[in-house]
């Protein structure tokens, strides 16, 4: 079953009382209205009154989101070049992955445009609220940028939030450059960036071979754990599709559970997976997760930092785990030996002090 973007917490927080979108959404979701109205009354992210507010540093995060909001209308890219550049899928794939890497991606994979990882309806903005999402492309290019480990390990402090928003900016720019490039060659393309997604990026990333989805609902990669931000471009350019990754995180997450233990909102399940819409998986309590963000003033990030794979696991241990999931215990043991429950960096970068 496809996810309705109107039900995503960020969309719900975009609804303004008295608007048609607000009335339409809550007329059939009264149980969510009370919770959402209550959270909406709390101080916003990075706002005065939150636990991490700093009058000089907090605006660094929100100014970046403001920039992203100003450019998100560019996601469809420029007008299409009417002259199609001939080329093979092999050539185009090499160029696309190379260009993404040149602009800063550390991982890049290609999958199809399976409607299962597209939203069913749009919900972030009132002007597109309720629009049915109809996939029109044949390929999805998914890429990831690495987030700085020292900054992420300050979670839930402001350097963590700055690393996250930098990831959103970086992936937005990579997506824009790929979109503009592809359209200049005569093929249609669309960037999927913060505030203007048509698809659920972790699902597409898993299909494209970048990693697997963990207990915390976030993509876990072999190389960087959850310390990545994702971007995607969909296109009808002929490309070579990658196989899903052989990296399966399920058994590791079942044994580990560090994200559930350290989650200050208790929003991550400590139980086994359950069947949700026909799929065995974990599901976070998004309302409690986001409520904690509004208390902290940042997007928290403790679950990202606490994941052992976010702490540069040696390749041999990863390969041992991939061969036999029973080797998960050795990764967890070494992680606890070094960090106990989770890494924590108490220091801001010198330039933020």
Residue pairs with C-beta under 8 A, 6 or more apart in sequence:
1 277
1 278
2 115
2 116
2 118
2 119
2 120
3 119
3 120
3 200
4 119
4 120
4 121
4 123
5 11
5 119
5 120
5 121
5 122
5 123
5 124
5 133
5 197
6 12
6 25
6 121
6 122
6 123
6 129
6 130
7 123
8 123
8 124
8 286
9 286
9 287
9 289
9 290
10 124
11 123
11 124
12 25
12 32
12 36
13 36
13 39
13 40
13 290
14 123
14 124
14 125
14 126
15 21
15 22
15 25
15 26
15 36
16 22
16 126
17 37
19 126
20 126
21 126
21 129
21 130
24 129
24 130
25 129
26 32
26 33
26 36
35 287
36 287
39 287
39 290
39 291
39 294
42 291
42 294
42 295
43 49
43 50
43 53
43 294
43 297
44 50
44 294
45 61
45 62
45 161
45 293
45 294
45 297
45 298
45 299
46 52
46 53
46 58
46 59
46 61
46 62
46 158
46 161
46 297
46 298
47 53
47 58
47 297
48 55
50 294
50 295
50 296
50 297
50 298
51 295
51 296
51 297
52 58
52 156
52 157
52 158
52 161
52 296
52 297
52 298
53 297
54 158
57 158
57 352
58 158
58 297
60 158
60 162
61 158
61 161
61 162
61 165
61 298
64 162
64 165
64 166
64 168
64 169
65 165
65 168
65 194
67 169
68 165
68 168
68 169
68 172
68 193
68 194
68 195
69 195
71 172
71 176
71 193
72 172
72 193
72 194
72 195
72 196
73 196
74 176
74 191
75 175
75 176
75 179
75 190
75 191
75 192
75 193
75 196
76 179
76 190
76 191
77 176
77 179
77 180
77 182
77 183
77 189
77 190
77 191
78 180
78 183
78 184
79 183
80 183
80 186
80 187
80 188
81 183
81 184
81 185
81 186
82 186
83 186
84 185
84 186
84 187
85 185
85 186
87 185
87 238
88 238
89 238
89 239
89 240
90 240
92 237
92 238
92 239
93 110
93 239
93 240
96 108
96 110
96 141
96 178
96 182
96 237
96 239
97 108
97 110
99 177
99 178
99 181
100 108
100 141
100 143
100 174
100 178
101 108
103 173
103 174
103 177
104 145
104 170
104 173
104 174
105 143
105 144
105 145
105 171
105 174
105 231
106 144
106 145
106 146
106 223
106 224
106 228
107 143
107 144
107 210
107 211
107 221
107 223
107 224
107 228
108 141
108 142
108 143
108 144
109 141
109 142
109 143
109 205
109 208
109 209
109 210
109 242
110 139
110 140
110 141
110 142
110 208
110 239
110 240
110 241
110 242
111 139
111 140
111 142
111 204
111 207
111 208
111 209
111 241
111 242
111 244
112 138
112 139
112 140
112 207
112 241
113 135
113 136
113 137
113 138
113 139
113 140
113 234
114 207
115 135
116 203
117 199
117 200
117 203
117 204
117 207
118 133
118 135
118 198
118 199
118 200
119 133
119 197
119 198
119 199
119 200
120 132
120 133
121 130
121 131
121 132
121 133
122 128
122 129
122 130
122 131
122 133
122 198
123 129
123 130
124 195
124 196
124 197
125 195
133 198
133 199
135 198
135 199
135 234
136 188
136 236
137 188
137 189
137 190
137 234
137 235
137 236
138 235
138 236
138 238
139 234
139 235
139 236
139 237
139 238
139 239
139 241
140 199
140 204
140 207
140 208
140 232
140 233
140 234
141 178
141 208
141 232
141 233
141 234
141 235
141 239
142 201
142 204
142 205
142 208
142 210
142 230
142 231
142 232
143 171
143 174
143 175
143 230
143 231
143 232
144 171
144 205
144 210
144 219
144 221
144 224
144 228
144 229
144 230
144 231
145 167
145 170
145 171
145 174
145 228
145 229
145 231
146 224
146 227
146 228
147 163
147 164
147 166
147 167
147 224
147 227
147 228
147 229
147 304
148 163
148 227
149 227
149 310
149 311
149 312
150 159
150 345
150 349
151 159
151 160
151 162
151 163
151 345
151 349
152 160
152 163
152 227
152 301
152 304
152 305
152 310
153 160
153 305
153 343
153 344
153 345
154 160
154 344
154 345
154 346
154 347
154 348
155 298
155 300
155 301
155 302
155 304
155 305
156 264
156 296
156 298
156 299
156 300
156 301
156 302
157 298
157 348
158 297
158 298
158 348
158 352
159 345
159 348
159 349
159 352
160 298
160 299
160 300
160 301
160 305
161 298
161 299
161 301
164 229
164 299
164 301
167 228
167 229
168 193
168 194
168 229
170 229
171 193
171 194
171 229
171 230
171 231
172 191
172 193
172 194
172 231
174 231
175 191
175 192
175 193
175 231
175 232
175 233
176 191
176 193
178 189
178 191
178 233
179 189
179 190
179 191
179 233
182 188
182 189
182 233
182 235
182 237
183 189
185 237
187 235
187 236
187 237
188 235
188 236
189 233
189 234
189 235
189 236
189 237
190 198
190 233
190 234
190 235
191 231
191 232
191 233
192 198
192 199
192 201
192 231
192 232
192 233
192 234
193 231
197 232
198 234
199 232
199 234
201 219
201 230
201 231
201 232
202 213
202 217
202 218
202 219
202 230
203 213
204 232
205 211
205 219
205 230
205 232
206 212
206 213
206 219
206 244
206 245
207 244
208 242
208 244
209 242
209 243
209 244
209 245
210 219
210 221
210 230
210 245
211 219
211 220
211 221
211 222
211 245
211 247
211 249
212 219
212 220
212 245
212 247
212 248
212 249
212 250
213 219
213 220
213 249
213 281
214 220
214 226
214 249
214 253
214 259
214 282
214 307
215 253
215 254
215 256
215 257
215 259
215 260
215 268
215 269
215 282
216 226
216 259
216 260
216 263
216 268
216 282
216 284
216 303
216 304
216 307
217 268
217 282
217 283
217 284
218 226
218 303
218 304
219 226
219 228
219 230
220 226
220 247
220 249
220 253
220 307
220 309
221 228
221 247
221 309
222 245
222 247
222 309
222 313
222 318
224 309
224 310
225 304
225 307
225 308
225 309
225 310
225 311
225 313
226 303
226 304
226 307
226 309
226 310
227 304
227 310
246 322
247 318
247 322
248 322
248 325
249 309
250 273
251 325
251 328
252 309
252 321
252 325
252 328
252 331
253 282
254 272
254 273
255 328
255 329
255 332
256 307
256 308
256 328
256 332
257 270
258 306
258 307
258 308
258 332
258 341
258 342
259 268
259 302
259 303
259 306
259 307
260 268
260 269
260 270
261 270
261 306
261 341
262 302
262 303
262 306
262 341
262 342
263 289
263 302
263 303
264 292
264 296
264 300
264 302
265 285
265 288
265 289
265 291
265 292
265 300
266 285
266 288
267 284
267 285
267 286
267 288
267 289
267 292
268 282
268 284
268 303
269 282
269 283
269 284
273 280
273 281
273 282
274 280
274 281
274 282
274 283
276 283
289 300
292 300
293 299
293 300
302 342
304 310
305 342
305 343
305 344
306 341
306 342
306 343
308 331
308 332
308 335
309 331
311 335
311 338
311 339
311 343
313 331
313 335
317 327
317 330
317 331
317 334
318 331
320 327
320 330
321 327
321 328
321 331
